[in-house]
Amino acid sequence: MAGKVIGLGLGPGAQDLMSVRSHRLLQGAKHVAYFRKKGRSGQARKIVDGLLADNVVEYPMEYPVTTEIPFSDPRYNDLLAEFYEECAAHILKLAQSEEVVVLCEGDPFFYGSFMHLHARLIDKAPIEVVPGITGMSACWTATGQPITWGDDVLTVLMSTLPEETLVQRAKESDALVFMKIGRNLPKLRSALTKAGKLDQAWLIERGSMTNQTIQKLSDFEGTAPYFSIVVIHGHGRRP
């Protein structure tokens, strides 16, 4: 096999937070694949706007479903499994003779869709993964405070988890990051209130992007956008 698949970490959103390696591989790319919602350009594609070669061949992979179908619905997993199989098959065919760059927001191995391709291709094609700055790192940096001190325990949680799980984990951990907020915001707010940590929580929208906002979660009103993360800083032992 003359080609390979490259999972390219692009960082949290700002082009100048992309690694030198990612930038170099991106500029030499002939085939570029990326995930997006139907009718959207896709965040990964937005990050690289203006950086691709004029003759690059693009392969947008459009999700067949959104969160309108609950995760618990068997149709959700069935549709996505078929979707990932089709995407992997197309990329594998290209990788027989070409390098295929898969654009990945943040880090490819951190809650990214690329992992579903990686699991299907790992035994069939050479794969290179280039790490990137995660969105959560950009968000806690935006607050101007360290996320952990000394021996603080940091826990990363999906807000899709049951409320009682969020409460328990919030009580047990020193520093916290909550992802996949969206329509789960009321549940997360309730969980942090029960854990006694609502006043410590910060909501960061679109971390590192030009329209970034930072505010206390207790002061926030409205619906959280897709690109939003809640952080709670640790306060461990300091020298």
Secondary structure, DSSP 8 states (H G I E B T S, - for coil): ---EEEEEE-BSS-GGGS-HHHHHHHHT-SEEEEEE-TTS--HHHHHTTTTS-TT-EEEEEE-S--TTS-TTSHHHHHHHHHHHHHHHHHHHHHHTTSEEEEEESB-TTSS-THHHHHHHHTTTS-EEEE----HHHHHHHHTTS-S--TT--EEEEETTS-HHHHHHHHHH-SEEEEE--GGGHHHHHHHHHHTT-GGGEEEEESTTSTT-EEEEGGG--S---SSEEEEE-------
